[in-house]
Structures are given as structure tokens and as C-alpha cells.
Amino acid sequence: MILSMTGFASATRDFPGGLLSIELRAVNHRYLDVQMRLPEELRVIEAQLRELIAGRVTRGKVECRVGISQNDNDNQQLELNPDMVQRLLAISNQVKTIAPQMRELGMGELLRWPGVLKSNSLPPEVLQQLCLDGLKVVLEDFRATRGREGEKLAQVLRDRLESMAQIISDIKPRLPLILDAYRAKLSARLQEALGNVDDDRIKQEFALFAQKIDVDEELERLSTHLSEIRRILKTGGQVGKRLDFLMQELNREANTLGSKSVATETTQASVELKVLIEQMREQIQNVE
């Protein structure tokens, strides 16, 4: 199975006093780029969250959003922490002694200070573990979503491969006729330009030029690349960069086929191949 770099997954977890929501979304990107949107309560585990994501995703621009919404719970009680208040006031008095121009610590600032108000809500370490466990579940769904999208991309690529194989299959048996027609055309031009010219001279001229217009090798390499792409799609995994490289190789051979063309048939085949290659390249930009 190949994976798309585009994906989305989300989950929610209830906890005493609120709701934890986790959301993952991704788009294509050359490398792995993880952006975190976390509440302050969970900043301490950001590195662990990033590590979990990097363990399951190798490419793509991934945005991870974690939210905490508090609910109205009559059972939730707030309790003042007098020890913390005393310590803060003592520090405030020390600062006032050193810098008299500084204003005193206000009531609002004091109450907002972490640890001043205690509640019977979920302890921070329990909430952090809840987030880590929730992300693992979301990552499984996220991977499944990318897998389903990846299979659609793989089918598009297989369809293009079949079209390319058909073009090669159609043009290959016609090459001898194309070369014969070109030999006759070249012979007529030589006769017209040089007058009486023997058949050996014509054969010699054509033999020299035939080497330059021979496209058997290009067609063989195209077929080889198509077979390799089929194998990669069947094997699956992280194949985006490999497929992108093969697109460059396919395009090189298709260009050479066009530059060596001496007939409308091979020119048209080159154009059709390049169109299909470009369509494949666009899809591969979304493959991990």
C-alpha cells in the first residue's frame, strides 16, 4: 500500500472537567514539516507528540491541533494555595525594595499565577498521558485515511501506465515500416539532389543516419521503467521520491523519442507519452 501525503483524522476524549480534542491534517510537502497547536497545559509534552508523529509519517506538512474545552461542572471546586500566595507576596516585596518604582502585584495577576488556585480537576500528568494515548489512536486513523487516498492515487498511476504501455506496444511493430518509408524518401531526395547515384551509396547514407534515428533503445528503456513502477506500486511503502525520479527518466526517454522522430507516428507517440508522464508526476507529488 502506498500512502498519500494528504490526510485528516480527529478524535475527542472526555476527562473530569472538560473535553480534549486532537486533530491531524496534512498536505503534500517535500520533507516532513510538523506544526503544533497546543494549549499551555500540554506544551511540556510537545517533543513527545512530535516524536509520535515522526514515527508514523515521513513526508508531508502536518498540522497537529490539540484543544481543551472546560465544561460547567458543579463538582469542580477551586481552592486557594496559601503557601504559593505567601511566596509570591514575599518575592513581590523583595522586588519592591530593589525597584521602588515598580507597582505592587495585583489581585488578578496573583490569582492567574500557576499554582495559586488548586482544583479537583484532572492532574496535569494524567491529562498529558491522555493526550499521548489519544494521539496514537488518531495516528492510526490518519494512516488509514492516507492509505485509502494512496490507493486511489495508485490506481490513477496504473491506468496511466497501461496507456503508456499501449502506446509503446502500438508503435514498436511499426518501426520497420517507418524506417522503410524513410529510406524510400531519402533515396528519392538523393536521386533528385545528386542525379544518378548508385544503390550502395544510398544504403551507406541511410545506414549512417539510421543509427541516429533508431529508437529501439528508448522504447526498451521506457518499458523497463514502466515495469519498475508497477513493481514499486505493488511493493508499496514510502515510494514518492523513487517514483518522482522515475518520472524524470521516463520524460528523458520520451523527449529523446521525439527528437529522433522522422515520422508523424513517433512524434505523436512522444507527445502522448509526455502528457501521460506529466499527469503521473502531478499525482506523485501527493505520494509519501
N, C-alpha and C positions, 0 to 999 in steps of 0.2 A: 504494500500500500504506500502510495506517495501522499504527502501532506501539503495542503495549501497553506500559504502564509496568511491568508485571510481567515479569521475565525472570531467567534463570540461565544461566551459562556458566562453564566452568573448563578449565584446561589445566595440564600439567606439563612441565618442561624439565629434562633431566639436565645436570649440569655436573660437572667433575672434583671429587670430594669430596662431592657431595650432590645434592639434588633441589630444584628451585624449583617451587612451586605457586602458581597465580593463580586466584582465584575472584571472580566478579562475580554479585551478586544484587540485585534491585531490586523495590520495591513502589511503589504509587501515592503521589504527593505533589504538592502544588500547584506547587512550584518544584523546581529541581534541587538536591538535597542529597546531597553525596558524602562518605562516611565511609571513611577509610583505616585499614587494619590492616596495618602494615608492620614487618618486623624492623629493628633499628637499622642494619644494614648498608645498607639501602635508603632510609633517611629522607632522604638527600641529594637523591633524585630524586622526592620526593613531589609537588612542584609540577608536574613534567613528566608524572607519572602522572595528576594531576588534569586537566591540560590535554588529555591524550589522551581522557579520559572525557568532558569537557565538549564536545569536538569532535564526538562521536557521539551524545550523549544531551542532551536539552534539559529534560526533566521527569522527576521520579521521585526516590525516596530510594534511592540506590545505595550499596551496601557493597562495597568492594574489599578483599579479603584476600589478602595475599602471604605465603607461608611458605617457610622454608628449612630443610630437614632434612639433617643431615650423615649420611653413611654411613660404615661402618667400612672404611677404605681403608688397607691396609698400606703403600701407596706414599706416603701423606701423611706428611710429616715436619715437625716443629717445630724451629725454630732460634732461639736467644736473640739478641736485638739488643742487644749490649753498649753501643752508643752511647746508645740510649734509656734503658738502665738507669742509666748514669752521669749523664745529665741529670736523671733523676727523683731519684736519690740526692742530687745537688747541691742541687736545689730543696728536698728534704726537710730537708737540713741548714740551709739558709737559714731555712726556716720554724721549725725548732727553735731557732735563735739568736734569732729575733724573739719566738717564743712558746714558752718552755721547757716550759710545762705540756702542750704537745701531744705525743702519743705518736709514736713513730717509724713510718715506713711499713712495714707488714707484708709478708711474702713473698707471701701470697695476693693482697693488693691490688696489689703490684708486678707480678705475673705477669698479672693481669687487665687491666692498663692497656693500652689500644690501642697496638699497635706494638712492645710488648716481645717478644712471641713472633711470629716470622715463620714462614710455612708455604709449601709449594709448591702450595697450592690456588689456585683461580681469583682473579685480581686483582680488586679491588673495581670498577674501571671496566668490566671485562668482564662481571661479574655484573650491574651496573646496566643495561648495554645489553641483556643477555639478558632482563631483566625488562621493559624498554620494548618490545622486539620481541615478547615473549610476550603482553603486554597488548594489543597491536594485533591479534594473532590471536584472542584471547579476545573482544575487542570485536566482531569480525566475526561470530563465533558468537553472541554476545549479541544483536546486532542481528537476526540471522536468527531467533533464538528469539522475540524480541519481535514480529517480523513475522508469524510463524505464529500467535502468540496474538492479534495485532491483527486478522488476517483472520477469526478466529473471532468476535471482537467485532463486526467489520463485518457479518458475516452475521447475527448476532443483531439488529443495528440495522436491517438491510434487512428482515428479517422483520417487525419492529415497524412499520416504515414502510408495508409493504404492508397490514398490519392497519388502520393508521390511515387509509390511502387508501381502503380498502374501506368503513370507517365513514362517511367523508365522501361517498363515491360513493352509499352507500345512503340517506343522509339528505337529500341535496340535492334529488333529484326529488320528495321527499315534502313539501317545504316548502309548496308551493301548497295541497296538501290540508290540511296542518296549519293554515295561515292561514284557509282557508275554514271549517274546523271551528271555529276560534276565533271567527271573525266571527259564525257562527250562534249560538254560545254567548253571545257578548257581546250580540247582538241580543235573545236571549231574556231575558237578565238586565236589559237596559234596559227592555224591554217590561214586565217584572214590576215593576221599581222605579218607572218613570215612567208606566206605563199606556200610553195611546195616544201613540206617538212616531213621527214620520214617518221614512221610509227615508233621507232626506237627512241627518237628524240622526245616524242610526246610522252612515251612511257617513263622516260627519265625525268622529265619535268614534273609529271604527275606524282611519281614516287617521292620526289623531294618535298613536294607540297603536301602530299598525303600524310606525311609524318606530323606536319604542323596542324592538320585538321582532324587527326584521329582522336575520337572522344571515348574510346572503349575504356580507357583507364578511369576517366571521370565518372562514367556510368557505373563501373565496378566499385569505385570508392563510395559513390552515393548509396549503392545497395548495401555495402558494408556498414556504413553509418546508420542506415535505417535499421539494420539487424541489431546493431548495438543499442539503439534507442529502445527497440522493443524489449531487449533483454533487461535494460535498466528499469523500464516501466514495470516489468514483471517482477523484478527483484524488490523494487520499492526502497523506502528509506529516504535519507537526505540526498536527493539527486539533483537539486536545482542547478548547482554550479556545473555539474558534469553535463547536464542537458544543454545548458547555455553554451558551453564550449563546443558541443557537437553541432549546435546551430551555426556557429561560426564556420565549422568545417563544411557543413552542407552548403552554406552560402558561397564559400570559396569554390567548391566544385561546380555549383550551378552557374557562377559567373564565368568560370573557365569554359564550360559547355557553350555559353553564349558567345564568348569571344572567338571560339574556334568554329562557330557555325558557318556553314556555307549553303544552308537551305532554310527555308521558312519553317519547316517542321522542327528542326533542332533549336532555332531561335525561339519559337513559340514554347517548346518544352522548357527551355531555360527560364523564360518569363513566368510560366505557370509554377515551376518549382520554387522560384524565388518568392512568389506570392504566398505559397503554402508555408515556406520556411518562416516568413515574417509573421504569419498568423500563429505558427507554433511558438515563435520567440515571444510574442506578446503574452501567450498563456503561461509560458515557462517562467516569466517574471514573477508569477504568483506561487511558484513551487518552492517548497522549503529545500 
